[in-house]
Amino acid sequence: MVELFREPQIDWIKSKKAFISVTILLMIIGALSVQFRGFKLGVDFSGGTLMTVRFKEVPSLNQIRSVLGEAGINTTSVVLQPITNRPNELIIRTPQSEKGEAERRVDEDKRTIIRALQKLNPAGGDIALGKANINTIDAEGIEQELRQNDPLGIKNQFFGSTHPYRQVGDQIVGARDSQLKGFAPDMNFVQALTLTAQNYPEFDQNKVKAEINNRFFAGKIDLNLISTGEIESALIRINPLNNNDVNAYSAAAKAITKYRTDRSGVINSLEEIQTQDVSADLLAKMAPYFTTGGWSVVSADIVGPQVGADLQSRAIYVTLAALAGMLIYIAFRFEWIYGVAAVLAVFHDVMITLGLFSLFGWDIDLTVVAALLTLVGYSMNDTIVIFDRIRENLRVRRRESLAQITNDAINQTLSRTIITSGLTFLSVVAIVIFGGDVLRGFGLALTIGIIIGTYSSIAVASPIMLWWEYYTNRSKQAAAASSRAARAI
């Protein structure tokens, strides 16, 4: 093995009081931060919505926060995080909503964010704020929208036939697709309809129409916000070429979404899409019905409060189980005090890492938990290497003091420790710098953990083991002295 240090003679044990003092100070700082600042839990644990949005041109963060606030989102808890290596992308993190049923609320939060951002589109404006486009929704979607506020107050009543809100959705979509040829220029057509619901005599169409106007607007279909299937469905029902060529429209829909993907999720204008399957003639005839908004959703992660709480408890159990398993292993491999010292050192590493995450307000999510579990194994392995060398030295140097043997063991494994920790440190620093926002928490946890873990293997685990050995030896000597005194009497 490459030796960075040839026979180092550093007296580590002499500085054990200074090491323990630093350890106690770091743990106190971390504990105070956790007590007064708490942890900034990611969406994985706290529940909420984490959405990555790509813009043609990113508006100001104040403007984004403003439209989110107008949509009823509590902006004091909203986190807007630009992505450094992708300047046109932004991460939007919103907390779990506090209204409605949990199962529906999660999906509603996602829709609320998307609809709030519609105001940032030039053709959006106030009319689209917080509303769904009647031209991009189906009957089931209308039913779910009406169930949210439940204008008729029917809640979860059982209906032998189709639910009244689904019947309303079928009638509106039917009128849009037949009377208006798949596209409504405004919402006036809903007011002209006679909405009915079979097997529900209490049905009040005025209340339903008022709710429809509150939750929907009629506008051009945004190609940056709909899927391939939705584009295909819209083209088939609108039939801009008047030829009912389903295959051509299917191929055009696939070509449009492929082009959007190649453009990192955002199409700048209809004219630029022209490909083999999307002719200039088709694009010209799509113009009255389709548009390209200023942004698109790259990804959206949604976690409900119950799922978040379950993940949080499982993360704690997994970490404790890992520590318990290692304690048992080392107790069998060495002595139980070695296992206790190693587990306390690893526990110290985890606590200090979490304390720094609390102090600096970094998000704790599942990737951070994965990093902590990796740290547990890494730090434990480093400690075992030193303990194994101590055990080897004890076999051949029985007359020397345990402190000297421990000191020599640390020095003998120092080159190995520096090389292993140094290379691993360079790898995780690369993750922090180049891994992007998704892996930043993982990289930060391991970067801190490797430094603290290497330190604890030398400055925490060994002194704890030595302290216990000194304590037990003094107890044995005191007991032997008492026994000799008693025999002398």
C-alpha positions as CSV (number, residue, x, y, z in Angstrom):
1,M,0.0,0.0,0.0
2,V,1.1,3.6,-0.7
3,E,2.4,5.2,2.5
4,L,1.8,9.0,2.8
5,F,3.4,8.9,6.2
6,R,6.4,6.7,7.0
7,E,6.3,5.7,10.7
8,P,4.4,8.7,12.0
9,Q,4.8,9.4,15.7
10,I,1.7,11.6,16.4
11,D,0.5,11.4,20.0
12,W,-3.3,11.3,19.3
13,I,-4.2,10.1,22.8
14,K,-2.5,13.0,24.5
15,S,-5.0,15.3,22.8
16,K,-8.1,13.2,23.7
17,K,-9.4,15.9,26.1
18,A,-9.2,18.5,23.3
19,F,-10.9,16.1,20.9
20,I,-13.7,15.3,23.3
21,S,-14.2,19.0,24.0
22,V,-14.6,19.8,20.3
23,T,-17.0,16.9,20.0
24,I,-19.2,18.1,22.9
25,L,-19.2,21.7,21.5
26,L,-20.3,20.5,18.0
27,M,-23.1,18.4,19.5
28,I,-24.3,21.2,21.7
29,I,-24.4,23.6,18.7
30,G,-26.3,21.0,16.7
31,A,-28.7,20.3,19.6
32,L,-29.5,24.0,20.1
33,S,-30.1,24.4,16.4
34,V,-32.5,21.4,16.3
35,Q,-34.2,22.7,19.4
36,F,-34.8,26.3,18.2
37,R,-34.7,26.0,14.4
38,G,-35.8,22.4,13.9
39,F,-35.3,20.5,10.6
40,K,-36.3,21.7,7.2
41,L,-38.0,18.6,6.0
42,G,-38.2,17.9,2.3
43,V,-41.5,17.0,0.5
44,D,-40.7,13.3,1.1
45,F,-41.3,13.8,4.9
46,S,-43.4,16.9,5.3
47,G,-45.9,16.3,2.5
48,G,-46.5,18.8,-0.3
49,T,-45.6,19.4,-3.9
50,L,-42.2,19.6,-5.5
51,M,-42.4,20.8,-9.1
52,T,-39.6,21.5,-11.6
53,V,-40.7,24.1,-14.2
54,R,-38.9,25.2,-17.3
55,F,-39.5,28.6,-18.7
56,K,-38.8,30.3,-22.0
57,E,-37.6,33.2,-20.0
58,V,-37.7,33.0,-16.2
59,P,-39.8,35.7,-14.7
60,S,-38.7,37.3,-11.4
61,L,-39.2,35.2,-8.3
62,N,-41.3,38.0,-6.8
63,Q,-43.7,37.7,-9.8
64,I,-43.9,33.9,-9.4
65,R,-44.6,34.3,-5.7
66,S,-47.2,36.9,-6.4
67,V,-49.3,34.7,-8.8
68,L,-49.0,31.7,-6.4
69,G,-50.3,34.0,-3.6
70,E,-53.2,35.1,-5.7
71,A,-54.2,31.5,-6.2
72,G,-54.5,31.0,-2.5
73,I,-51.1,29.3,-1.8
74,N,-49.4,30.3,1.5
75,T,-46.3,32.0,0.0
76,T,-44.5,32.3,3.4
77,S,-43.8,28.6,3.2
78,V,-43.1,28.4,-0.6
79,V,-39.5,27.8,-1.7
80,L,-38.4,29.0,-5.1
81,Q,-35.0,27.5,-6.0
82,P,-33.3,28.3,-9.4
83,I,-31.3,25.4,-10.8
84,T,-27.7,26.6,-11.3
85,N,-26.7,24.4,-14.2
86,R,-30.0,24.9,-16.0
87,P,-30.7,28.6,-15.9
88,N,-34.2,28.4,-17.3
89,E,-35.5,25.9,-14.8
90,L,-36.9,26.5,-11.3
91,I,-37.9,24.2,-8.5
92,I,-41.1,25.2,-6.8
93,R,-41.7,23.6,-3.4
94,T,-45.1,24.2,-1.7
95,P,-46.4,22.9,1.6
96,Q,-49.3,20.6,2.0
97,S,-52.6,22.4,1.7
98,E,-54.7,22.5,4.9
99,K,-58.2,22.2,3.3
100,G,-60.2,19.4,1.9
101,E,-59.7,15.6,2.1
102,A,-56.1,14.5,2.1
103,E,-56.4,12.1,-0.9
104,R,-57.9,14.9,-3.1
105,R,-56.0,17.7,-1.6
106,V,-52.6,16.3,-2.8
107,D,-53.7,16.4,-6.5
108,E,-55.4,19.7,-6.1
109,D,-52.2,21.4,-4.9
110,K,-50.4,20.3,-8.1
111,R,-53.3,21.7,-10.3
112,T,-53.4,24.9,-8.2
113,I,-49.7,25.6,-8.9
114,I,-50.1,24.9,-12.7
115,R,-53.1,27.2,-12.9
116,A,-51.5,29.9,-10.9
117,L,-48.6,30.0,-13.4
118,Q,-51.0,30.4,-16.3
119,K,-51.2,34.1,-15.5
120,L,-47.5,34.3,-16.6
121,N,-48.5,33.3,-20.1
122,P,-49.2,36.3,-22.4
123,A,-52.5,34.9,-23.5
124,G,-53.4,33.8,-20.0
125,G,-54.1,36.8,-17.8
126,D,-56.6,37.1,-15.0
127,I,-59.2,35.0,-16.7
128,A,-57.1,31.8,-16.5
129,L,-55.8,32.3,-12.9
130,G,-56.6,29.2,-10.8
131,K,-58.9,27.7,-13.5
132,A,-58.8,24.8,-15.8
133,N,-59.1,25.1,-19.6
134,I,-62.5,23.7,-20.7
135,N,-60.8,22.8,-24.0
136,T,-58.3,20.4,-22.5
137,I,-60.4,18.4,-20.1
138,D,-62.7,15.4,-20.3
139,A,-65.9,14.5,-18.6
140,E,-64.2,12.7,-15.7
141,G,-62.0,15.8,-15.2
142,I,-65.1,18.0,-15.0
143,E,-66.6,15.6,-12.5
144,Q,-63.5,15.7,-10.2
145,E,-63.5,19.5,-10.4
146,L,-67.1,19.8,-9.3
147,R,-66.5,17.3,-6.5
148,Q,-63.9,19.6,-5.0
149,N,-66.3,22.4,-3.9
150,D,-69.4,20.3,-4.3
151,P,-71.9,23.1,-5.2
152,L,-74.9,20.8,-4.7
153,G,-73.7,19.5,-1.3
154,I,-74.1,15.8,-2.3
155,K,-70.7,14.8,-1.0
156,N,-70.4,11.0,-1.0
157,Q,-74.0,10.1,-1.5
158,F,-74.5,6.8,-3.5
159,F,-76.2,7.0,-6.9
160,G,-77.4,3.9,-8.6
161,S,-76.8,5.5,-12.0
162,T,-74.0,7.8,-13.1
163,H,-73.0,10.5,-10.6
164,P,-74.7,13.8,-11.3
165,Y,-71.4,15.6,-11.7
166,R,-70.3,13.0,-14.2
167,Q,-73.6,13.6,-16.1
168,V,-72.8,17.3,-16.2
169,G,-69.3,16.5,-17.5
170,D,-70.8,14.3,-20.3
171,Q,-73.2,17.0,-21.3
172,I,-70.6,19.8,-21.4
173,V,-68.0,17.8,-23.3
174,G,-70.7,16.5,-25.7
175,A,-71.8,20.1,-26.4
176,R,-68.2,21.2,-26.9
177,D,-67.3,18.4,-29.3
178,S,-70.5,18.4,-31.3
179,Q,-71.9,21.9,-31.4
180,L,-68.5,23.7,-31.2
181,K,-66.5,21.0,-33.1
182,G,-64.2,20.4,-30.2
183,F,-63.2,23.9,-29.3
184,A,-65.0,26.5,-27.2
185,P,-64.0,30.1,-27.9
186,D,-65.6,31.3,-24.6
187,M,-67.7,30.0,-21.7
188,N,-71.0,31.3,-23.0
189,F,-72.0,27.9,-24.4
190,V,-72.3,26.5,-20.9
191,Q,-74.9,29.1,-19.9
192,A,-76.9,28.2,-23.0
193,L,-77.0,24.5,-22.1
194,T,-79.9,22.9,-20.1
195,L,-78.0,20.7,-17.6
196,T,-79.9,17.8,-16.1
197,A,-79.2,14.9,-13.8
198,Q,-81.2,11.7,-13.8
199,N,-82.4,10.2,-10.5
200,Y,-81.5,13.4,-8.7
201,P,-84.6,15.7,-8.5
202,E,-82.8,18.2,-6.2
203,F,-80.4,19.1,-9.1
204,D,-79.9,22.9,-9.4
205,Q,-78.2,23.7,-12.7
206,N,-77.7,27.4,-11.8
207,K,-75.4,26.4,-8.9
208,V,-73.6,24.0,-11.1
209,K,-73.1,26.6,-13.9
210,A,-71.8,29.1,-11.4
211,E,-69.3,26.6,-10.2
212,I,-68.3,25.7,-13.8
213,N,-67.6,29.4,-14.5
214,N,-65.5,29.7,-11.3
215,R,-63.4,26.7,-12.1
216,F,-63.0,26.8,-15.9
217,F,-62.0,29.2,-18.6
218,A,-62.1,28.8,-22.4
219,G,-58.8,29.4,-24.2
220,K,-56.3,28.1,-26.7
221,I,-54.8,24.7,-25.9
222,D,-51.2,25.0,-24.6
223,L,-49.0,22.5,-26.3
224,N,-46.4,22.9,-23.5
225,L,-48.8,21.6,-20.9
226,I,-50.5,18.5,-22.4
227,S,-49.5,15.0,-23.2
228,T,-49.3,13.2,-26.5
229,G,-52.7,11.6,-26.0
230,E,-54.3,14.9,-25.1
231,I,-52.8,16.5,-28.3
232,E,-54.0,13.6,-30.4
233,S,-57.5,13.8,-28.9
234,A,-57.7,17.5,-29.5
235,L,-56.6,17.3,-33.1
236,I,-59.0,14.5,-33.9
237,R,-62.0,16.2,-32.4
238,I,-61.1,19.7,-33.8
239,N,-60.0,18.2,-37.2
240,P,-58.2,21.3,-38.4
241,L,-57.5,19.7,-41.8
242,N,-61.1,18.6,-42.3
243,N,-60.0,15.1,-43.5
244,N,-60.6,13.0,-40.3
245,D,-57.2,11.3,-40.8
246,V,-56.7,9.8,-37.4
247,N,-53.3,8.3,-38.3
248,A,-51.9,11.7,-39.4
249,Y,-53.1,13.4,-36.3
250,S,-51.6,10.6,-34.1
251,A,-48.2,11.0,-35.9
252,A,-48.4,14.8,-35.5
253,A,-49.1,14.5,-31.8
254,K,-46.1,12.2,-31.3
255,A,-43.9,14.5,-33.4
256,I,-44.9,17.6,-31.4
257,T,-44.1,16.0,-28.0
258,K,-40.8,14.6,-29.3
259,Y,-39.9,18.1,-30.5
260,R,-40.9,19.5,-27.1
261,T,-38.7,16.9,-25.4
262,D,-35.8,17.7,-27.6
263,R,-36.3,21.4,-26.7
264,S,-35.9,20.5,-23.0
265,G,-39.7,20.7,-22.5
266,V,-40.6,24.1,-24.0
267,I,-41.8,24.9,-27.5
268,N,-41.2,28.6,-28.3
269,S,-43.7,28.9,-31.1
270,L,-46.0,26.9,-33.4
271,E,-44.1,27.8,-36.5
272,E,-40.9,26.2,-35.3
273,I,-42.4,22.8,-34.9
274,Q,-42.6,22.0,-38.6
275,T,-41.3,18.5,-39.3
276,Q,-42.1,15.6,-41.6
277,D,-45.3,14.7,-39.7
278,V,-46.2,18.3,-38.8
279,S,-46.7,20.2,-42.1
280,A,-46.8,24.0,-42.4
281,D,-50.4,23.7,-43.5
282,L,-51.4,21.8,-40.4
283,L,-49.6,24.3,-38.2
284,A,-51.3,27.3,-39.8
285,K,-54.7,25.6,-39.3
286,M,-53.8,24.8,-35.7
287,A,-53.1,28.4,-34.9
288,P,-56.7,29.4,-33.9
289,Y,-56.9,26.5,-31.5
290,F,-53.4,25.9,-30.1
291,T,-50.7,28.0,-28.5
292,T,-47.3,27.6,-26.8
293,G,-47.2,29.1,-23.3
294,G,-44.1,30.4,-21.7
295,W,-43.3,27.4,-19.5
296,S,-43.8,23.7,-19.0
297,V,-43.7,21.2,-16.1
298,V,-40.6,19.0,-16.2
299,S,-41.5,16.9,-13.2
300,A,-43.9,17.0,-10.3
301,D,-43.5,15.0,-7.0
302,I,-46.4,14.9,-4.7
303,V,-46.5,13.4,-1.2
304,G,-49.4,13.3,1.2
305,P,-49.1,13.9,4.9
306,Q,-49.7,10.3,5.9
307,V,-47.1,9.0,3.4
308,G,-44.6,11.6,4.6
309,A,-45.1,10.7,8.3
310,D,-44.7,7.0,7.5
311,L,-41.5,7.7,5.5
312,Q,-40.1,9.8,8.4
313,S,-40.7,7.0,11.0
314,R,-39.3,4.3,8.7
315,A,-36.2,6.4,8.1
316,I,-35.6,6.6,11.9
317,Y,-36.2,2.9,12.4
318,V,-33.9,1.9,9.6
319,T,-31.0,4.1,11.0
320,L,-31.5,2.7,14.5
321,A,-31.6,-0.9,13.2
322,A,-28.4,-0.4,11.3
323,L,-26.7,0.9,14.5
324,A,-28.0,-2.0,16.6
325,G,-26.9,-4.6,14.0
326,M,-23.4,-3.2,13.9
327,L,-23.2,-3.1,17.7
328,I,-24.0,-6.8,17.8
329,Y,-21.5,-7.6,15.1
330,I,-18.6,-5.8,16.7
331,A,-19.5,-7.2,20.2
332,F,-19.0,-10.7,18.7
333,R,-16.0,-9.7,16.6
334,F,-14.1,-7.9,19.3
335,E,-15.5,-7.1,22.8
336,W,-18.7,-5.4,23.7
337,I,-17.0,-2.2,24.7
338,Y,-15.5,-1.9,21.2
339,G,-19.0,-2.2,19.8
340,V,-20.3,0.5,22.2
341,A,-17.5,2.8,21.4
342,A,-17.9,2.4,17.6
343,V,-21.7,2.8,17.8
344,L,-21.3,6.0,19.9
345,A,-18.8,7.4,17.4
346,V,-21.2,6.7,14.5
347,F,-24.1,8.1,16.4
348,H,-22.0,11.2,17.0
349,D,-21.3,11.4,13.2
350,V,-25.0,11.2,12.4
351,M,-26.0,13.8,15.1
352,I,-23.4,16.3,14.0
353,T,-24.4,16.0,10.4
354,L,-28.1,16.4,11.2
355,G,-27.2,19.4,13.4
356,L,-25.3,21.1,10.6
357,F,-28.3,20.5,8.2
358,S,-30.5,22.1,10.8
359,L,-28.1,25.0,11.4
360,F,-27.8,25.9,7.7
361,G,-31.4,25.1,6.8
362,W,-30.7,22.4,4.2
363,D,-33.6,20.1,3.2
364,I,-33.7,16.6,4.6
365,D,-35.2,14.1,2.3
366,L,-34.8,10.5,1.4
367,T,-31.5,11.0,-0.4
368,V,-30.1,12.5,2.8
369,V,-31.3,9.5,4.7
370,A,-29.6,7.3,2.2
371,A,-26.4,9.3,2.7
372,L,-26.6,8.9,6.5
373,L,-27.0,5.2,6.1
374,T,-24.0,5.2,3.8
375,L,-22.1,7.2,6.4
376,V,-23.0,4.8,9.2
377,G,-21.3,1.9,7.2
378,Y,-18.4,4.0,6.1
379,S,-17.5,5.4,9.5
380,M,-18.0,2.0,11.2
381,N,-15.6,0.4,8.7
382,D,-13.0,3.1,9.4
383,T,-13.3,2.5,13.1
384,I,-13.1,-1.3,12.8
385,V,-9.8,-1.0,10.9
386,I,-8.2,0.8,13.8
387,F,-9.7,-1.6,16.4
388,D,-8.5,-4.5,14.4
389,R,-5.0,-3.1,14.4
390,I,-5.2,-2.6,18.2
391,R,-6.2,-6.2,18.6
392,E,-3.3,-7.4,16.5
393,N,-0.8,-5.2,18.5
394,L,-2.2,-6.5,21.8
395,R,-1.2,-10.1,20.9
396,V,2.5,-9.3,20.5
397,R,2.9,-6.3,22.8
398,R,1.3,-7.5,26.0
399,R,3.6,-5.5,28.4
400,E,3.0,-2.1,26.8
401,S,0.2,0.2,27.9
402,L,-3.1,0.2,26.0
403,A,-2.8,3.9,25.3
404,Q,0.5,3.4,23.5
405,I,-0.8,0.5,21.5
406,T,-3.9,2.5,20.5
407,N,-1.7,5.5,19.5
408,D,0.5,3.3,17.4
409,A,-2.5,1.6,15.8
410,I,-3.9,5.0,14.7
411,N,-0.5,6.0,13.3
412,Q,-0.1,2.7,11.5
413,T,-3.4,3.0,9.7
414,L,-3.1,6.7,9.1
415,S,-2.0,6.4,5.5
416,R,-4.8,4.0,4.7
417,T,-7.3,6.4,6.4
418,I,-6.2,9.5,4.6
419,I,-6.1,7.8,1.1
420,T,-9.5,6.1,1.5
421,S,-11.2,9.2,3.0
422,G,-9.5,11.6,0.6
423,L,-10.6,9.8,-2.5
424,T,-14.1,9.3,-1.2
425,F,-14.2,13.0,-0.2
426,L,-13.2,14.0,-3.8
427,S,-16.0,11.9,-5.2
428,V,-18.8,13.3,-3.0
429,V,-17.5,16.9,-3.5
430,A,-17.9,16.2,-7.3
431,I,-21.5,15.1,-6.6
432,V,-22.1,18.4,-4.7
433,I,-20.7,20.5,-7.5
434,F,-21.9,18.7,-10.6
435,G,-24.7,16.4,-9.3
436,G,-27.4,19.1,-9.6
437,D,-30.1,20.0,-7.0
438,V,-31.5,16.5,-6.7
439,L,-28.3,15.0,-5.4
440,R,-27.0,18.1,-3.5
441,G,-28.4,16.9,-0.2
442,F,-26.9,13.5,-0.6
443,G,-23.5,15.0,-1.5
444,L,-23.6,17.5,1.4
445,A,-24.4,14.8,3.9
446,L,-21.6,12.6,2.8
447,T,-19.1,15.4,2.5
448,I,-19.7,16.4,6.1
449,G,-20.0,12.8,7.2
450,I,-16.7,11.7,5.8
451,I,-14.9,14.6,7.6
452,I,-16.7,14.0,10.9
453,G,-16.5,10.2,10.5
454,T,-12.8,10.2,9.9
455,Y,-12.4,12.5,12.9
456,S,-14.6,10.3,15.2
457,S,-12.7,7.1,14.3
458,I,-9.6,8.7,15.7
459,A,-10.8,11.2,18.3
460,V,-14.0,9.6,19.7
461,A,-14.1,5.8,19.4
462,S,-10.6,5.2,20.7
463,P,-10.8,7.5,23.7
464,I,-14.2,6.0,24.7
465,M,-12.7,2.5,24.6
466,L,-9.6,3.6,26.5
467,W,-11.7,5.4,29.2
468,W,-13.7,2.3,29.8
469,E,-10.7,0.0,30.0
470,Y,-9.0,2.4,32.5
471,Y,-12.2,2.5,34.5
472,T,-12.6,-1.2,34.6
473,N,-8.9,-1.7,35.4
474,R,-9.1,0.7,38.3
475,S,-12.2,-1.0,39.6
476,K,-10.4,-4.4,39.5
477,Q,-7.3,-3.0,41.2
478,A,-9.5,-1.4,43.9
479,A,-11.3,-4.7,44.5
480,A,-8.0,-6.6,44.7
481,A,-6.6,-4.1,47.2
482,S,-9.7,-4.5,49.3
483,S,-9.4,-8.2,49.2
484,R,-5.7,-8.2,50.2
485,A,-6.5,-5.8,53.1
486,A,-9.3,-8.0,54.3
487,R,-7.0,-11.1,54.3
488,A,-4.3,-9.2,56.2
489,I,-6.8,-8.4,58.9
